[in-house]
Structure formats: C-alpha cells, structure tokens
Amino acid sequence: MSDDLSKRRPQDASKINVHEAWELEYWSKELGVTKQQLKEAVMAVGTSVAAVKRYLGK
C-alpha cells in the first residue's frame, strides 16, 4: 500500500515550520489564523505548537 501524498501532515506535530508553504497552510487552517498571524506568533514564541497555541489564546 503506497502513501497518499495528497494528505500532508507535519511529521513532527510538535513543531511548526513556516518555511514550508504547505505546512504554513496546514497550521494556519488548523489554528484558525491567517498565515501572517501564524508567522508573527512563531517569531514571538518559537516553533513549538503548544507555545504558539498559548500565544494565540487557543
């Protein structure tokens, strides 16, 4: 059975990589924020999903 490449999810679900367009798209939808808001959150608190969620009030 081959991998379904159309279903992209982060390999490390504890980190956000804003330098990958598909991952930026995934996390902005997942967190309900714009791509710019997500980038600003990562710049403020780092790449940890937990830290970004706290920063965004999620």
VMD Tcl script that draws the C-alpha trace (Angstrom):
set ca {
  {0.00 0.00 0.00}
  {1.55 3.31 -1.00}
  {1.47 6.59 0.88}
  {-1.21 9.10 -0.05}
  {0.88 12.16 -0.85}
  {-2.19 14.38 -1.13}
  {-2.68 14.13 2.65}
  {0.12 16.18 4.08}
  {0.55 16.44 7.81}
  {3.62 17.57 9.69}
  {5.99 14.74 10.53}
  {6.77 16.40 13.85}
  {3.38 17.56 15.12}
  {5.02 19.46 18.00}
  {6.78 21.99 15.73}
  {5.63 24.50 13.11}
  {7.82 25.10 10.07}
  {6.68 28.37 8.48}
  {9.29 27.97 5.72}
  {7.28 25.17 4.08}
  {4.27 26.60 2.23}
  {2.09 23.51 2.73}
  {2.89 23.40 6.44}
  {2.12 27.10 6.81}
  {-1.22 26.43 5.10}
  {-1.92 23.39 7.30}
  {-1.18 25.13 10.61}
  {-2.99 28.37 9.74}
  {-6.15 26.35 8.97}
  {-5.66 24.08 11.98}
  {-5.33 27.07 14.34}
  {-7.88 29.29 12.59}
  {-5.49 32.19 11.95}
  {-4.02 33.90 8.92}
  {-0.63 32.90 7.62}
  {0.74 36.27 8.72}
  {-0.64 35.83 12.25}
  {0.96 32.39 12.40}
  {4.32 33.74 11.22}
  {4.17 36.51 13.83}
  {3.32 34.02 16.58}
  {6.25 31.77 15.60}
  {8.57 34.79 15.56}
  {7.36 35.79 19.03}
  {7.46 32.41 20.83}
  {9.28 29.92 18.59}
  {8.19 26.86 16.66}
  {6.54 24.89 19.47}
  {2.88 24.21 18.67}
  {1.99 24.41 22.37}
  {3.71 27.81 22.75}
  {2.07 29.16 19.59}
  {-1.36 27.99 20.79}
  {-0.84 29.72 24.15}
  {0.32 32.90 22.40}
  {-2.75 32.85 20.15}
  {-5.07 32.07 23.03}
  {-6.08 28.65 21.66}
}
mol new
graphics top color blue
foreach p $ca { graphics top sphere $p radius 0.5 }
foreach p [lrange $ca 0 end-1] q [lrange $ca 1 end] { graphics top cylinder $p $q radius 0.2 }
display resetview
